[in-house]
Amino acid sequence: MMQVKIVTPQGLYGSFDANKIHCTTVVGECTLLSNHMPFVAMLQISKLILTVDNIDKIFAISSGILHLSDNKVNILVDAIEGKEEIDLERAKKSAERAKKRLERKDANTSIRRAEVSLQRALNRINIKNG
């Protein structure tokens, strides 16, 4: 069993006792089990799955950092939403706004910011629909 704490800039999102963690790092997907060797990874905008009491809890996360040592896991993310918390209509509108910003290609548009916004919105849409 791993003690998992998820923290955002707004504070503690939640604490869980997880049997398994599945996440996507900048080098690929990985699954962490109890008694794993110490591990630090940069997380991508992706799905995070915590298995708690043999039930998968699914979250949409933005980029962040995961640190595991002695079955204690700290996950620091810019933003997180549980699958049941995702507002699908809001995510679709966010994706449309980001697509329009990318299509404009004017000097006032931050392309990288619009791309990240689109990735985050599409991640939330995929998780809610998945």
PyMOL commands that set and color helices and strands:
alter all, ss='L'
color gray80, all
select helices_A, chain A and resi 83-85+88-104+111-129
alter helices_A, ss='H'
color red, helices_A
select strands_A, chain A and resi 2-8+11-18+20-25+28-33+39-43+46-52+55-61+64-69+72-77+80-82
alter strands_A, ss='S'
color yellow, strands_A
deselect
rebuild
show_as cartoon
